[in-house]
Amino acid sequence: MNVTSLQGILAQIRPEFDFSTSGDFIADGMLDSFDIVLLVSALDKQFGICIDGREIVPQNFCNLEAIAELLKKHGVTL
């Protein structure tokens, strides 16, 4: 998987945004708390991982790099 595929997962949740253009999805209003819950569920299902509730904080989902780093902690390499 690569960052483009991660953008595809994000686009399924919020198709109206281009996630490649933002440095902070939350500050830019692209993701809210409900979207993050949907994203965590999609990532868990896609990669067979379990993101712990303590990891569901804005800084882990603010941009593509932060999400990729979170996935890396769970053994997923983009």
Distance bins in CASP14 RR format, pairs under 12 A and 6 or more apart:
PFRMAT RR
TARGET T0000
AUTHOR 0000-0000-0000
RMODE 2
METHOD distances of the structure
MODEL  1
1 7 0 0 0 0 0 1 0 0 0 0 0
1 8 0 0 0 0 0 1 0 0 0 0 0
1 9 0 0 0 0 1 0 0 0 0 0 0
1 43 0 0 0 0 0 1 0 0 0 0 0
1 46 0 0 0 0 1 0 0 0 0 0 0
1 47 1 0 0 1 0 0 0 0 0 0 0
1 67 0 0 0 0 0 1 0 0 0 0 0
1 68 0 0 0 0 1 0 0 0 0 0 0
1 71 0 0 0 0 1 0 0 0 0 0 0
1 72 0 0 0 0 0 1 0 0 0 0 0
1 75 0 0 0 0 0 1 0 0 0 0 0
1 76 1 0 0 1 0 0 0 0 0 0 0
1 77 1 0 0 1 0 0 0 0 0 0 0
1 78 1 0 1 0 0 0 0 0 0 0 0
2 8 0 0 0 0 0 1 0 0 0 0 0
2 9 0 0 0 0 0 1 0 0 0 0 0
2 64 0 0 0 0 0 1 0 0 0 0 0
2 68 0 0 0 0 1 0 0 0 0 0 0
2 71 0 0 0 0 0 1 0 0 0 0 0
2 76 0 0 0 0 0 1 0 0 0 0 0
2 77 0 0 0 0 1 0 0 0 0 0 0
2 78 1 0 1 0 0 0 0 0 0 0 0
3 9 0 0 0 0 0 1 0 0 0 0 0
3 10 0 0 0 0 0 1 0 0 0 0 0
3 19 0 0 0 0 1 0 0 0 0 0 0
3 20 0 0 0 0 1 0 0 0 0 0 0
3 63 0 0 0 0 0 1 0 0 0 0 0
3 64 1 0 1 0 0 0 0 0 0 0 0
3 65 0 0 0 0 1 0 0 0 0 0 0
3 66 0 0 0 0 0 1 0 0 0 0 0
3 67 0 0 0 0 1 0 0 0 0 0 0
3 68 1 0 0 1 0 0 0 0 0 0 0
3 69 0 0 0 0 0 1 0 0 0 0 0
3 71 0 0 0 0 0 1 0 0 0 0 0
3 77 0 0 0 0 0 1 0 0 0 0 0
3 78 1 0 1 0 0 0 0 0 0 0 0
4 10 0 0 0 0 0 1 0 0 0 0 0
4 11 0 0 0 0 0 1 0 0 0 0 0
4 19 0 0 0 0 0 1 0 0 0 0 0
4 20 0 0 0 0 1 0 0 0 0 0 0
4 64 0 0 0 0 1 0 0 0 0 0 0
4 68 0 0 0 0 0 1 0 0 0 0 0
4 78 0 0 0 0 1 0 0 0 0 0 0
5 11 0 0 0 0 0 1 0 0 0 0 0
5 12 0 0 0 0 0 1 0 0 0 0 0
5 19 0 0 0 0 0 1 0 0 0 0 0
5 42 0 0 0 0 0 1 0 0 0 0 0
5 43 0 0 0 0 0 1 0 0 0 0 0
5 46 0 0 0 0 1 0 0 0 0 0 0
5 47 0 0 0 0 0 1 0 0 0 0 0
5 64 0 0 0 0 0 1 0 0 0 0 0
5 67 0 0 0 0 0 1 0 0 0 0 0
5 68 0 0 0 0 0 1 0 0 0 0 0
5 71 0 0 0 0 0 1 0 0 0 0 0
5 76 0 0 0 0 0 1 0 0 0 0 0
5 77 0 0 0 0 0 1 0 0 0 0 0
5 78 1 0 0 1 0 0 0 0 0 0 0
6 12 0 0 0 0 0 1 0 0 0 0 0
6 13 0 0 0 0 0 1 0 0 0 0 0
6 19 0 0 0 0 1 0 0 0 0 0 0
6 20 0 0 0 0 0 1 0 0 0 0 0
6 25 0 0 0 0 0 1 0 0 0 0 0
6 39 0 0 0 0 1 0 0 0 0 0 0
6 42 0 0 0 0 0 1 0 0 0 0 0
6 43 0 0 0 0 1 0 0 0 0 0 0
6 46 0 0 0 0 1 0 0 0 0 0 0
6 47 0 0 0 0 0 1 0 0 0 0 0
6 61 0 0 0 0 0 1 0 0 0 0 0
6 63 0 0 0 0 0 1 0 0 0 0 0
6 64 1 0 0 1 0 0 0 0 0 0 0
6 65 0 0 0 0 0 1 0 0 0 0 0
6 66 0 0 0 0 0 1 0 0 0 0 0
6 67 1 0 0 1 0 0 0 0 0 0 0
6 68 1 0 0 1 0 0 0 0 0 0 0
6 69 0 0 0 0 0 1 0 0 0 0 0
6 70 0 0 0 0 0 1 0 0 0 0 0
6 71 0 0 0 0 1 0 0 0 0 0 0
6 72 0 0 0 0 0 1 0 0 0 0 0
6 76 0 0 0 0 1 0 0 0 0 0 0
6 77 0 0 0 0 0 1 0 0 0 0 0
6 78 1 0 0 1 0 0 0 0 0 0 0
7 13 0 0 0 0 0 1 0 0 0 0 0
7 14 0 0 0 0 0 1 0 0 0 0 0
7 15 0 0 0 0 0 1 0 0 0 0 0
7 17 0 0 0 0 1 0 0 0 0 0 0
7 18 0 0 0 0 1 0 0 0 0 0 0
7 19 1 0 1 0 0 0 0 0 0 0 0
7 20 1 0 0 1 0 0 0 0 0 0 0
7 21 0 0 0 0 0 1 0 0 0 0 0
7 22 0 0 0 0 0 1 0 0 0 0 0
7 25 0 0 0 0 0 1 0 0 0 0 0
7 30 0 0 0 0 0 1 0 0 0 0 0
7 39 0 0 0 0 0 1 0 0 0 0 0
7 63 0 0 0 0 0 1 0 0 0 0 0
7 64 1 0 0 1 0 0 0 0 0 0 0
7 67 0 0 0 0 0 1 0 0 0 0 0
7 68 0 0 0 0 0 1 0 0 0 0 0
7 78 0 0 0 0 0 1 0 0 0 0 0
8 14 0 0 0 0 0 1 0 0 0 0 0
8 15 0 0 0 0 1 0 0 0 0 0 0
8 17 0 0 0 0 0 1 0 0 0 0 0
8 18 0 0 0 0 0 1 0 0 0 0 0
8 19 0 0 0 0 1 0 0 0 0 0 0
8 20 0 0 0 0 0 1 0 0 0 0 0
8 39 0 0 0 0 0 1 0 0 0 0 0
8 42 0 0 0 0 1 0 0 0 0 0 0
8 43 0 0 0 0 0 1 0 0 0 0 0
8 46 0 0 0 0 0 1 0 0 0 0 0
8 64 0 0 0 0 0 1 0 0 0 0 0
8 67 0 0 0 0 0 1 0 0 0 0 0
9 15 0 0 0 0 0 1 0 0 0 0 0
9 19 0 0 0 0 1 0 0 0 0 0 0
9 31 0 0 0 0 0 1 0 0 0 0 0
9 35 0 0 0 0 0 1 0 0 0 0 0
9 38 0 0 0 0 1 0 0 0 0 0 0
9 39 1 0 0 1 0 0 0 0 0 0 0
9 40 0 0 0 0 0 1 0 0 0 0 0
9 41 0 0 0 0 0 1 0 0 0 0 0
9 42 1 0 1 0 0 0 0 0 0 0 0
9 43 1 0 0 1 0 0 0 0 0 0 0
9 44 0 0 0 0 0 1 0 0 0 0 0
9 45 0 0 0 0 1 0 0 0 0 0 0
9 46 1 0 0 1 0 0 0 0 0 0 0
9 47 0 0 0 0 0 1 0 0 0 0 0
9 61 0 0 0 0 0 1 0 0 0 0 0
9 64 0 0 0 0 0 1 0 0 0 0 0
9 67 0 0 0 0 1 0 0 0 0 0 0
9 68 0 0 0 0 0 1 0 0 0 0 0
9 71 0 0 0 0 0 1 0 0 0 0 0
9 76 0 0 0 0 0 1 0 0 0 0 0
9 78 0 0 0 0 0 1 0 0 0 0 0
10 16 0 0 0 0 0 1 0 0 0 0 0
10 17 1 0 0 1 0 0 0 0 0 0 0
10 18 0 0 0 0 1 0 0 0 0 0 0
10 19 1 0 1 0 0 0 0 0 0 0 0
10 20 0 0 0 0 1 0 0 0 0 0 0
10 21 0 0 0 0 0 1 0 0 0 0 0
10 22 0 0 0 0 0 1 0 0 0 0 0
10 25 1 0 0 1 0 0 0 0 0 0 0
10 30 0 0 0 0 1 0 0 0 0 0 0
10 31 1 0 0 1 0 0 0 0 0 0 0
10 35 0 0 0 0 1 0 0 0 0 0 0
10 36 0 0 0 0 0 1 0 0 0 0 0
10 38 0 0 0 0 1 0 0 0 0 0 0
10 39 1 0 0 1 0 0 0 0 0 0 0
10 42 0 0 0 0 1 0 0 0 0 0 0
10 43 0 0 0 0 0 1 0 0 0 0 0
10 46 0 0 0 0 0 1 0 0 0 0 0
10 61 0 0 0 0 1 0 0 0 0 0 0
10 63 0 0 0 0 0 1 0 0 0 0 0
10 64 0 0 0 0 1 0 0 0 0 0 0
10 67 0 0 0 0 1 0 0 0 0 0 0
10 68 0 0 0 0 0 1 0 0 0 0 0
11 17 1 0 0 1 0 0 0 0 0 0 0
11 18 0 0 0 0 1 0 0 0 0 0 0
11 19 1 0 0 1 0 0 0 0 0 0 0
11 20 0 0 0 0 0 1 0 0 0 0 0
11 30 0 0 0 0 0 1 0 0 0 0 0
11 31 0 0 0 0 0 1 0 0 0 0 0
11 35 0 0 0 0 0 1 0 0 0 0 0
11 39 0 0 0 0 0 1 0 0 0 0 0
11 42 0 0 0 0 0 1 0 0 0 0 0
12 19 0 0 0 0 0 1 0 0 0 0 0
12 35 0 0 0 0 0 1 0 0 0 0 0
12 38 0 0 0 0 1 0 0 0 0 0 0
12 39 0 0 0 0 1 0 0 0 0 0 0
12 41 0 0 0 0 0 1 0 0 0 0 0
12 42 1 0 0 1 0 0 0 0 0 0 0
12 43 0 0 0 0 0 1 0 0 0 0 0
12 45 0 0 0 0 0 1 0 0 0 0 0
12 46 0 0 0 0 0 1 0 0 0 0 0
13 19 0 0 0 0 1 0 0 0 0 0 0
13 25 0 0 0 0 0 1 0 0 0 0 0
13 30 0 0 0 0 1 0 0 0 0 0 0
13 31 1 0 0 1 0 0 0 0 0 0 0
13 32 0 0 0 0 0 1 0 0 0 0 0
13 34 0 0 0 0 1 0 0 0 0 0 0
13 35 1 0 1 0 0 0 0 0 0 0 0
13 36 0 0 0 0 1 0 0 0 0 0 0
13 37 0 0 0 0 1 0 0 0 0 0 0
13 38 1 0 1 0 0 0 0 0 0 0 0
13 39 1 0 1 0 0 0 0 0 0 0 0
13 40 0 0 0 0 0 1 0 0 0 0 0
13 41 0 0 0 0 1 0 0 0 0 0 0
13 42 1 0 0 1 0 0 0 0 0 0 0
13 43 0 0 0 0 0 1 0 0 0 0 0
13 61 0 0 0 0 0 1 0 0 0 0 0
13 67 0 0 0 0 0 1 0 0 0 0 0
14 22 0 0 0 0 0 1 0 0 0 0 0
14 25 0 0 0 0 1 0 0 0 0 0 0
14 26 0 0 0 0 0 1 0 0 0 0 0
14 28 0 0 0 0 0 1 0 0 0 0 0
14 29 0 0 0 0 1 0 0 0 0 0 0
14 30 1 0 0 1 0 0 0 0 0 0 0
14 31 1 0 0 1 0 0 0 0 0 0 0
14 32 0 0 0 0 1 0 0 0 0 0 0
14 34 0 0 0 0 0 1 0 0 0 0 0
14 35 1 0 0 1 0 0 0 0 0 0 0
14 36 0 0 0 0 0 1 0 0 0 0 0
14 38 0 0 0 0 1 0 0 0 0 0 0
14 39 0 0 0 0 1 0 0 0 0 0 0
14 42 0 0 0 0 0 1 0 0 0 0 0
15 30 0 0 0 0 0 1 0 0 0 0 0
15 35 0 0 0 0 0 1 0 0 0 0 0
16 29 0 0 0 0 0 1 0 0 0 0 0
16 30 0 0 0 0 1 0 0 0 0 0 0
16 31 0 0 0 0 0 1 0 0 0 0 0
16 35 0 0 0 0 0 1 0 0 0 0 0
17 23 0 0 0 0 0 1 0 0 0 0 0
17 25 1 0 0 1 0 0 0 0 0 0 0
17 26 0 0 0 0 0 1 0 0 0 0 0
17 28 0 0 0 0 1 0 0 0 0 0 0
17 29 0 0 0 0 1 0 0 0 0 0 0
17 30 1 0 1 0 0 0 0 0 0 0 0
17 31 0 0 0 0 1 0 0 0 0 0 0
17 32 0 0 0 0 0 1 0 0 0 0 0
17 35 0 0 0 0 1 0 0 0 0 0 0
18 25 0 0 0 0 0 1 0 0 0 0 0
18 28 0 0 0 0 0 1 0 0 0 0 0
18 30 0 0 0 0 1 0 0 0 0 0 0
18 64 0 0 0 0 0 1 0 0 0 0 0
19 25 1 0 0 1 0 0 0 0 0 0 0
19 26 0 0 0 0 0 1 0 0 0 0 0
19 28 0 0 0 0 1 0 0 0 0 0 0
19 29 0 0 0 0 0 1 0 0 0 0 0
19 30 1 0 0 1 0 0 0 0 0 0 0
19 31 0 0 0 0 1 0 0 0 0 0 0
19 35 0 0 0 0 0 1 0 0 0 0 0
19 39 0 0 0 0 0 1 0 0 0 0 0
19 61 0 0 0 0 0 1 0 0 0 0 0
19 62 0 0 0 0 0 1 0 0 0 0 0
19 63 0 0 0 0 1 0 0 0 0 0 0
19 64 1 0 0 1 0 0 0 0 0 0 0
19 65 0 0 0 0 0 1 0 0 0 0 0
19 66 0 0 0 0 0 1 0 0 0 0 0
19 67 0 0 0 0 1 0 0 0 0 0 0
20 30 0 0 0 0 0 1 0 0 0 0 0
20 63 0 0 0 0 1 0 0 0 0 0 0
20 64 1 0 0 1 0 0 0 0 0 0 0
20 65 0 0 0 0 0 1 0 0 0 0 0
21 28 0 0 0 0 1 0 0 0 0 0 0
21 30 0 0 0 0 1 0 0 0 0 0 0
21 63 0 0 0 0 0 1 0 0 0 0 0
21 64 0 0 0 0 0 1 0 0 0 0 0
22 28 1 0 1 0 0 0 0 0 0 0 0
22 29 0 0 0 0 1 0 0 0 0 0 0
22 30 1 0 1 0 0 0 0 0 0 0 0
22 31 0 0 0 0 1 0 0 0 0 0 0
22 61 0 0 0 0 0 1 0 0 0 0 0
22 62 0 0 0 0 1 0 0 0 0 0 0
22 63 1 0 0 1 0 0 0 0 0 0 0
22 64 0 0 0 0 1 0 0 0 0 0 0
22 65 0 0 0 0 0 1 0 0 0 0 0
22 66 0 0 0 0 0 1 0 0 0 0 0
23 29 0 0 0 0 0 1 0 0 0 0 0
23 30 0 0 0 0 1 0 0 0 0 0 0
23 31 0 0 0 0 0 1 0 0 0 0 0
23 61 0 0 0 0 0 1 0 0 0 0 0
23 62 1 0 0 1 0 0 0 0 0 0 0
23 63 1 0 1 0 0 0 0 0 0 0 0
23 64 0 0 0 0 1 0 0 0 0 0 0
23 65 0 0 0 0 1 0 0 0 0 0 0
23 66 0 0 0 0 1 0 0 0 0 0 0
23 67 0 0 0 0 0 1 0 0 0 0 0
24 30 0 0 0 0 1 0 0 0 0 0 0
24 31 0 0 0 0 1 0 0 0 0 0 0
24 58 0 0 0 0 1 0 0 0 0 0 0
24 59 0 0 0 0 1 0 0 0 0 0 0
24 61 0 0 0 0 1 0 0 0 0 0 0
24 62 1 0 1 0 0 0 0 0 0 0 0
24 63 1 0 0 1 0 0 0 0 0 0 0
24 64 0 0 0 0 0 1 0 0 0 0 0
24 65 0 0 0 0 0 1 0 0 0 0 0
24 66 0 0 0 0 1 0 0 0 0 0 0
25 31 1 0 1 0 0 0 0 0 0 0 0
25 32 0 0 0 0 1 0 0 0 0 0 0
25 35 0 0 0 0 1 0 0 0 0 0 0
25 36 0 0 0 0 1 0 0 0 0 0 0
25 39 0 0 0 0 1 0 0 0 0 0 0
25 58 0 0 0 0 1 0 0 0 0 0 0
25 59 0 0 0 0 0 1 0 0 0 0 0
25 60 0 0 0 0 0 1 0 0 0 0 0
25 61 1 0 0 1 0 0 0 0 0 0 0
25 62 1 0 1 0 0 0 0 0 0 0 0
25 63 1 0 0 1 0 0 0 0 0 0 0
25 64 0 0 0 0 1 0 0 0 0 0 0
25 65 0 0 0 0 0 1 0 0 0 0 0
25 66 0 0 0 0 1 0 0 0 0 0 0
25 67 0 0 0 0 1 0 0 0 0 0 0
26 32 1 0 0 1 0 0 0 0 0 0 0
26 33 0 0 0 0 1 0 0 0 0 0 0
26 35 0 0 0 0 1 0 0 0 0 0 0
26 36 0 0 0 0 1 0 0 0 0 0 0
26 39 0 0 0 0 0 1 0 0 0 0 0
26 57 0 0 0 0 0 1 0 0 0 0 0
26 58 1 0 1 0 0 0 0 0 0 0 0
26 59 0 0 0 0 1 0 0 0 0 0 0
26 60 0 0 0 0 0 1 0 0 0 0 0
26 61 1 0 0 1 0 0 0 0 0 0 0
26 62 1 0 1 0 0 0 0 0 0 0 0
26 63 0 0 0 0 1 0 0 0 0 0 0
26 66 0 0 0 0 0 1 0 0 0 0 0
26 67 0 0 0 0 0 1 0 0 0 0 0
27 58 0 0 0 0 1 0 0 0 0 0 0
27 59 0 0 0 0 0 1 0 0 0 0 0
27 61 0 0 0 0 0 1 0 0 0 0 0
27 62 1 0 0 1 0 0 0 0 0 0 0
27 63 0 0 0 0 1 0 0 0 0 0 0
28 62 0 0 0 0 1 0 0 0 0 0 0
28 63 0 0 0 0 1 0 0 0 0 0 0
29 35 0 0 0 0 1 0 0 0 0 0 0
29 36 0 0 0 0 0 1 0 0 0 0 0
29 58 0 0 0 0 0 1 0 0 0 0 0
29 62 0 0 0 0 0 1 0 0 0 0 0
30 36 0 0 0 0 0 1 0 0 0 0 0
30 39 0 0 0 0 0 1 0 0 0 0 0
30 61 0 0 0 0 0 1 0 0 0 0 0
30 62 0 0 0 0 1 0 0 0 0 0 0
30 63 0 0 0 0 1 0 0 0 0 0 0
30 64 0 0 0 0 0 1 0 0 0 0 0
31 37 0 0 0 0 0 1 0 0 0 0 0
31 38 0 0 0 0 1 0 0 0 0 0 0
31 39 1 0 0 1 0 0 0 0 0 0 0
31 40 0 0 0 0 0 1 0 0 0 0 0
31 56 0 0 0 0 0 1 0 0 0 0 0
31 58 0 0 0 0 1 0 0 0 0 0 0
31 60 0 0 0 0 0 1 0 0 0 0 0
31 61 1 0 0 1 0 0 0 0 0 0 0
31 62 0 0 0 0 1 0 0 0 0 0 0
31 63 0 0 0 0 0 1 0 0 0 0 0
31 64 0 0 0 0 0 1 0 0 0 0 0
31 66 0 0 0 0 0 1 0 0 0 0 0
31 67 0 0 0 0 0 1 0 0 0 0 0
32 38 0 0 0 0 0 1 0 0 0 0 0
32 39 0 0 0 0 0 1 0 0 0 0 0
32 58 0 0 0 0 0 1 0 0 0 0 0
32 61 0 0 0 0 0 1 0 0 0 0 0
33 39 0 0 0 0 0 1 0 0 0 0 0
33 40 0 0 0 0 0 1 0 0 0 0 0
33 56 0 0 0 0 1 0 0 0 0 0 0
33 57 0 0 0 0 0 1 0 0 0 0 0
33 58 0 0 0 0 1 0 0 0 0 0 0
33 61 0 0 0 0 1 0 0 0 0 0 0
34 40 0 0 0 0 0 1 0 0 0 0 0
34 41 0 0 0 0 0 1 0 0 0 0 0
34 56 0 0 0 0 0 1 0 0 0 0 0
35 41 0 0 0 0 0 1 0 0 0 0 0
35 42 0 0 0 0 0 1 0 0 0 0 0
35 56 0 0 0 0 0 1 0 0 0 0 0
35 58 0 0 0 0 0 1 0 0 0 0 0
35 61 0 0 0 0 1 0 0 0 0 0 0
36 42 0 0 0 0 0 1 0 0 0 0 0
36 43 0 0 0 0 0 1 0 0 0 0 0
36 51 0 0 0 0 0 1 0 0 0 0 0
36 53 0 0 0 0 0 1 0 0 0 0 0
36 55 0 0 0 0 0 1 0 0 0 0 0
36 56 1 0 0 1 0 0 0 0 0 0 0
36 57 0 0 0 0 1 0 0 0 0 0 0
36 58 1 0 0 1 0 0 0 0 0 0 0
36 59 0 0 0 0 0 1 0 0 0 0 0
36 60 0 0 0 0 1 0 0 0 0 0 0
36 61 1 0 1 0 0 0 0 0 0 0 0
36 62 0 0 0 0 0 1 0 0 0 0 0
36 66 0 0 0 0 0 1 0 0 0 0 0
36 67 0 0 0 0 0 1 0 0 0 0 0
36 70 0 0 0 0 0 1 0 0 0 0 0
37 43 0 0 0 0 0 1 0 0 0 0 0
37 44 0 0 0 0 0 1 0 0 0 0 0
37 51 0 0 0 0 0 1 0 0 0 0 0
37 53 0 0 0 0 0 1 0 0 0 0 0
37 56 1 0 0 1 0 0 0 0 0 0 0
37 61 0 0 0 0 0 1 0 0 0 0 0
38 44 0 0 0 0 0 1 0 0 0 0 0
38 45 0 0 0 0 0 1 0 0 0 0 0
38 56 0 0 0 0 0 1 0 0 0 0 0
38 61 0 0 0 0 0 1 0 0 0 0 0
39 45 0 0 0 0 0 1 0 0 0 0 0
39 46 0 0 0 0 0 1 0 0 0 0 0
39 51 0 0 0 0 1 0 0 0 0 0 0
39 55 0 0 0 0 0 1 0 0 0 0 0
39 56 0 0 0 0 1 0 0 0 0 0 0
39 58 0 0 0 0 0 1 0 0 0 0 0
39 60 0 0 0 0 0 1 0 0 0 0 0
39 61 1 0 0 1 0 0 0 0 0 0 0
39 62 0 0 0 0 0 1 0 0 0 0 0
39 64 0 0 0 0 0 1 0 0 0 0 0
39 66 0 0 0 0 0 1 0 0 0 0 0
39 67 1 0 0 1 0 0 0 0 0 0 0
39 70 0 0 0 0 0 1 0 0 0 0 0
39 71 0 0 0 0 0 1 0 0 0 0 0
40 46 0 0 0 0 0 1 0 0 0 0 0
40 47 0 0 0 0 0 1 0 0 0 0 0
40 49 0 0 0 0 1 0 0 0 0 0 0
40 50 0 0 0 0 1 0 0 0 0 0 0
40 51 1 0 1 0 0 0 0 0 0 0 0
40 52 0 0 0 0 1 0 0 0 0 0 0
40 53 0 0 0 0 1 0 0 0 0 0 0
40 54 0 0 0 0 0 1 0 0 0 0 0
40 55 0 0 0 0 1 0 0 0 0 0 0
40 56 1 0 1 0 0 0 0 0 0 0 0
40 57 0 0 0 0 0 1 0 0 0 0 0
40 60 0 0 0 0 1 0 0 0 0 0 0
40 61 0 0 0 0 1 0 0 0 0 0 0
40 67 0 0 0 0 0 1 0 0 0 0 0
40 70 0 0 0 0 1 0 0 0 0 0 0
40 71 0 0 0 0 0 1 0 0 0 0 0
40 74 0 0 0 0 0 1 0 0 0 0 0
41 47 0 0 0 0 0 1 0 0 0 0 0
41 48 0 0 0 0 0 1 0 0 0 0 0
41 49 0 0 0 0 0 1 0 0 0 0 0
41 50 0 0 0 0 0 1 0 0 0 0 0
41 51 0 0 0 0 1 0 0 0 0 0 0
41 56 0 0 0 0 0 1 0 0 0 0 0
42 48 0 0 0 0 0 1 0 0 0 0 0
42 49 0 0 0 0 0 1 0 0 0 0 0
42 51 0 0 0 0 0 1 0 0 0 0 0
42 61 0 0 0 0 0 1 0 0 0 0 0
42 67 0 0 0 0 0 1 0 0 0 0 0
42 71 0 0 0 0 0 1 0 0 0 0 0
43 49 1 0 0 1 0 0 0 0 0 0 0
43 50 0 0 0 0 1 0 0 0 0 0 0
43 51 1 0 0 1 0 0 0 0 0 0 0
43 55 0 0 0 0 0 1 0 0 0 0 0
43 56 0 0 0 0 0 1 0 0 0 0 0
43 60 0 0 0 0 0 1 0 0 0 0 0
43 61 0 0 0 0 1 0 0 0 0 0 0
43 67 1 0 0 1 0 0 0 0 0 0 0
43 68 0 0 0 0 0 1 0 0 0 0 0
43 70 0 0 0 0 1 0 0 0 0 0 0
43 71 1 0 0 1 0 0 0 0 0 0 0
43 73 0 0 0 0 0 1 0 0 0 0 0
43 74 0 0 0 0 1 0 0 0 0 0 0
43 75 0 0 0 0 0 1 0 0 0 0 0
43 76 0 0 0 0 1 0 0 0 0 0 0
43 78 0 0 0 0 0 1 0 0 0 0 0
44 50 1 0 1 0 0 0 0 0 0 0 0
44 51 1 0 1 0 0 0 0 0 0 0 0
44 52 0 0 0 0 0 1 0 0 0 0 0
44 53 0 0 0 0 0 1 0 0 0 0 0
44 55 0 0 0 0 0 1 0 0 0 0 0
44 56 0 0 0 0 0 1 0 0 0 0 0
44 70 0 0 0 0 0 1 0 0 0 0 0
44 71 0 0 0 0 0 1 0 0 0 0 0
44 74 0 0 0 0 1 0 0 0 0 0 0
44 76 0 0 0 0 0 1 0 0 0 0 0
45 51 0 0 0 0 0 1 0 0 0 0 0
46 67 0 0 0 0 0 1 0 0 0 0 0
46 71 0 0 0 0 1 0 0 0 0 0 0
46 74 0 0 0 0 0 1 0 0 0 0 0
46 76 0 0 0 0 1 0 0 0 0 0 0
46 78 0 0 0 0 0 1 0 0 0 0 0
47 67 0 0 0 0 0 1 0 0 0 0 0
47 68 0 0 0 0 0 1 0 0 0 0 0
47 70 0 0 0 0 0 1 0 0 0 0 0
47 71 1 0 0 1 0 0 0 0 0 0 0
47 72 0 0 0 0 0 1 0 0 0 0 0
47 73 0 0 0 0 0 1 0 0 0 0 0
47 74 1 0 0 1 0 0 0 0 0 0 0
47 75 0 0 0 0 1 0 0 0 0 0 0
47 76 1 0 1 0 0 0 0 0 0 0 0
47 77 0 0 0 0 0 1 0 0 0 0 0
47 78 0 0 0 0 0 1 0 0 0 0 0
48 71 0 0 0 0 0 1 0 0 0 0 0
48 74 0 0 0 0 1 0 0 0 0 0 0
48 75 0 0 0 0 0 1 0 0 0 0 0
48 76 0 0 0 0 1 0 0 0 0 0 0
49 55 0 0 0 0 0 1 0 0 0 0 0
49 70 0 0 0 0 1 0 0 0 0 0 0
49 71 1 0 0 1 0 0 0 0 0 0 0
49 72 0 0 0 0 0 1 0 0 0 0 0
49 73 0 0 0 0 1 0 0 0 0 0 0
49 74 1 0 1 0 0 0 0 0 0 0 0
49 75 1 0 0 1 0 0 0 0 0 0 0
49 76 1 0 0 1 0 0 0 0 0 0 0
50 56 0 0 0 0 0 1 0 0 0 0 0
50 73 0 0 0 0 0 1 0 0 0 0 0
50 74 1 0 0 1 0 0 0 0 0 0 0
50 75 0 0 0 0 0 1 0 0 0 0 0
50 76 0 0 0 0 0 1 0 0 0 0 0
51 57 0 0 0 0 0 1 0 0 0 0 0
51 60 0 0 0 0 1 0 0 0 0 0 0
51 61 0 0 0 0 1 0 0 0 0 0 0
51 67 0 0 0 0 0 1 0 0 0 0 0
51 70 1 0 0 1 0 0 0 0 0 0 0
51 71 0 0 0 0 1 0 0 0 0 0 0
51 73 0 0 0 0 1 0 0 0 0 0 0
51 74 1 0 0 1 0 0 0 0 0 0 0
51 75 0 0 0 0 0 1 0 0 0 0 0
51 76 0 0 0 0 0 1 0 0 0 0 0
52 60 0 0 0 0 0 1 0 0 0 0 0
52 70 0 0 0 0 0 1 0 0 0 0 0
52 73 0 0 0 0 1 0 0 0 0 0 0
52 74 0 0 0 0 1 0 0 0 0 0 0
53 60 0 0 0 0 0 1 0 0 0 0 0
53 70 0 0 0 0 0 1 0 0 0 0 0
54 60 0 0 0 0 0 1 0 0 0 0 0
54 70 0 0 0 0 0 1 0 0 0 0 0
54 73 0 0 0 0 0 1 0 0 0 0 0
55 61 0 0 0 0 1 0 0 0 0 0 0
55 66 0 0 0 0 0 1 0 0 0 0 0
55 67 0 0 0 0 0 1 0 0 0 0 0
55 69 0 0 0 0 0 1 0 0 0 0 0
55 70 1 0 0 1 0 0 0 0 0 0 0
55 71 0 0 0 0 0 1 0 0 0 0 0
55 73 1 0 0 1 0 0 0 0 0 0 0
55 74 0 0 0 0 1 0 0 0 0 0 0
56 67 0 0 0 0 0 1 0 0 0 0 0
56 70 0 0 0 0 1 0 0 0 0 0 0
57 66 0 0 0 0 1 0 0 0 0 0 0
57 70 0 0 0 0 1 0 0 0 0 0 0
58 66 0 0 0 0 1 0 0 0 0 0 0
58 67 0 0 0 0 0 1 0 0 0 0 0
58 70 0 0 0 0 0 1 0 0 0 0 0
59 65 0 0 0 0 0 1 0 0 0 0 0
59 66 1 0 0 1 0 0 0 0 0 0 0
59 67 0 0 0 0 0 1 0 0 0 0 0
59 69 0 0 0 0 1 0 0 0 0 0 0
59 70 0 0 0 0 1 0 0 0 0 0 0
60 66 1 0 1 0 0 0 0 0 0 0 0
60 67 1 0 0 1 0 0 0 0 0 0 0
60 68 0 0 0 0 0 1 0 0 0 0 0
60 69 1 0 0 1 0 0 0 0 0 0 0
60 70 1 0 1 0 0 0 0 0 0 0 0
60 71 0 0 0 0 1 0 0 0 0 0 0
60 72 0 0 0 0 0 1 0 0 0 0 0
60 73 0 0 0 0 1 0 0 0 0 0 0
60 74 0 0 0 0 0 1 0 0 0 0 0
61 67 1 0 1 0 0 0 0 0 0 0 0
61 68 0 0 0 0 0 1 0 0 0 0 0
61 69 0 0 0 0 0 1 0 0 0 0 0
61 70 1 0 0 1 0 0 0 0 0 0 0
61 71 0 0 0 0 0 1 0 0 0 0 0
62 68 0 0 0 0 0 1 0 0 0 0 0
62 69 0 0 0 0 0 1 0 0 0 0 0
62 70 0 0 0 0 0 1 0 0 0 0 0
63 69 0 0 0 0 1 0 0 0 0 0 0
63 70 0 0 0 0 0 1 0 0 0 0 0
64 70 0 0 0 0 0 1 0 0 0 0 0
64 71 0 0 0 0 0 1 0 0 0 0 0
64 78 0 0 0 0 1 0 0 0 0 0 0
65 71 0 0 0 0 0 1 0 0 0 0 0
65 72 0 0 0 0 0 1 0 0 0 0 0
65 78 0 0 0 0 1 0 0 0 0 0 0
66 72 0 0 0 0 0 1 0 0 0 0 0
66 73 0 0 0 0 0 1 0 0 0 0 0
67 73 0 0 0 0 0 1 0 0 0 0 0
67 74 0 0 0 0 0 1 0 0 0 0 0
67 76 0 0 0 0 0 1 0 0 0 0 0
67 78 0 0 0 0 1 0 0 0 0 0 0
68 74 0 0 0 0 0 1 0 0 0 0 0
68 75 0 0 0 0 0 1 0 0 0 0 0
68 76 0 0 0 0 1 0 0 0 0 0 0
68 77 0 0 0 0 1 0 0 0 0 0 0
68 78 1 0 1 0 0 0 0 0 0 0 0
69 75 0 0 0 0 0 1 0 0 0 0 0
69 76 0 0 0 0 0 1 0 0 0 0 0
69 77 0 0 0 0 0 1 0 0 0 0 0
69 78 0 0 0 0 1 0 0 0 0 0 0
70 76 0 0 0 0 1 0 0 0 0 0 0
70 78 0 0 0 0 0 1 0 0 0 0 0
71 77 1 0 0 1 0 0 0 0 0 0 0
71 78 1 0 0 1 0 0 0 0 0 0 0
72 78 1 0 0 1 0 0 0 0 0 0 0
END
